[in-house]
Amino acid sequence: MPRLNTVTVLVLLAATGLAHAASGKTSNAQERTQARAQITLERKDSEARLANNEKICYQHFAVTDCLQKVRRQYNTEERALRQRELAINAQERDEKTANQRDARANKQNDFERKHPPLDGGALSQPDLEQRQKEHDEQAAQRSSHAPKRNAQSIAEQQQRREQDAARRATSQAGKVDSKQRTLQRHNEDRADSISEAQEEYDAKQEAAQRKLEAHEKLMKEQEGKRKAAPLPVPQ
């Protein structure tokens, strides 16, 4: 059986390590995708519960207290979901950084295997020139990728800010709508109370008028009887 030299063994080990790393990276990416999908589902459920609970609150007497309670619960759930999103994003950034670091290390190891140092550890002039050239190419590549990464980061931050602003606007609109509906119900209840009071007052006035008319009629009848009665015969 042929013996493997040291360089071949190192290459095989590196390839095996890269295969395991690639498998682990794929698994991590899938887990993050599944976690984000789960967060999206939970957020939709939370928003649906909020909308349903708000409808129920409008059927209660203490509408404002009920709405405040269900919205506090929604905000608590939303903060928890947001923390999970931030943790996933941080893990993804750390993994990208580690991948870039491993890629640079692997490239450096490949170069050193292809260009072993001379006796005493010194590099030949062609190797030095080649290393400097590759170093310059790597630096140029990092520089060209930096604006893209920065732009991507800025875009992600802008998207998060827009999403947060949209959620705040929705929440504020719900609060304003709730206040308007509460005020409208208050005005309607007040109008109903005024109408009922007016009707009760009119009924009392009408009853008093009927009573007065009946009394006057009775008095007239009694007066008529007294006038029609004959005088007593003197004895």
ABEGO torsion letter per residue (X at the ends): XBBBBAAAAAAAAAAAAAAAAAAAAAAAAAAAAAAAAAAAAAAAAAAAAAAAAAAAAAABABAAAAAAAAAAAAAAAAAAAAAAAAAAAAAAAAAAAAAAAAAAAAAAAAAAAABBBBBGGBBBAAAAAAAAAAAAAAAAAAAAAAAAAAAAAAAAAAAAAAAAAAAAAAAAAAAAAAAAAAAAAAAAAAAAAAAAAAAAAAAAAAAAAAAAAAAAAAAAAAAAAAAABBBBBBX
